[in-house]
């Protein structure tokens, strides 16, 4: 079964929705206009309930089926990124320094398309909870909605989500049971020495060699402290110090992202990070402070739900276009909090050639929205069949 005919008919309307969202990006939890646009479309569609302000600016809408049954959750994230867009498209961002560079505008559109179909047809028994989530990129909107009682309030039994995947063949899906995406932790290291003249380094305590020593030693955590078959990434992403060529600075700081999959490796990485910083600080005679932010947990699909989602994806795209045992990815995703709260699965949908995620030239492929909407719609009809 390809894209559902009825959803294919929605394509021009879905494109208009997506491009409007693309023009009006919002960051983090400040998705007020985005949420208002979604609510307006949901009212036009004719869903049965709309609940606003969940997880601050999140929206949950309910569509009732044609019989009694459990509630299935479908999630789309709706926040953008602090990037200056360079696509040159007529519908490019109208907000300086912000753009939808990760396709969340497309994710919202997929879910709205599915909502329209489900509200018109109602060929399922039970309820669908349409989850529109803020702050996936930064802030943990998924956790905020779960902590706001969303799962219990709407009696959500299972939950599913999709992310677009540029440069994956168009219409291809990939997912896997178990860990699919990594946990992400972030560390900031602040060093204080004694500044002075660049001509008299012996009179200073230079924080720059200390930072360089720490950064080099931190790479040994992956190569010497973790089993070769256990995945871990420690990437130093920022380093800042100094103001002039002839001044040894008083302070330096650097930042790292730490990606892992298991609680044991995650804990080991944190322990060794602190030990290395503290040891090098003592050796170089600087004061050091580590702010270690325990971030999103790994995105772990439940086996039965991942297998079921792959079956539905095959209905939409065909057997050869679905990879059900995809390798893990070191990216992170706060849908992980929803999967900790309820069984479910997360999938990637190929959108064909184009700029990568988080790139200033990225643009979601509008032709993919009906594919994602069809997947969501068939997932509901298969999971909640009418007797």
Protein Blocks (a to p, Z undefined) as FASTA:
>chain_A
ZZdfklmmmmmmmmmmmmmmmmmccehjllmkmmmmmmmmmmmnopabdcehiehiaccd
ddddfbdcddddddddfbdcddddfklpakbcfbghiacfeopmmmmmmmmmmmmmmmmn
opagddddddddehklgoolmlmmmmnommmmnopabdcdddddehiaehiacddehjfb
dcddddddddddddddfklmmlpccfklmmmmmmmmmmmmmmmmgcfkbccddddfbdce
djbfkbccfbdcdddddddfbfklmmmmmmmmmmmmmmmmmmnopacddddddddddddd
dfklmmmmmmmmmmmnojklccfbbccdfbdcfklmmmmmpgcddddddebjaddehiak
bccdfklmmmmmmmmmmmmmmmmccZZ
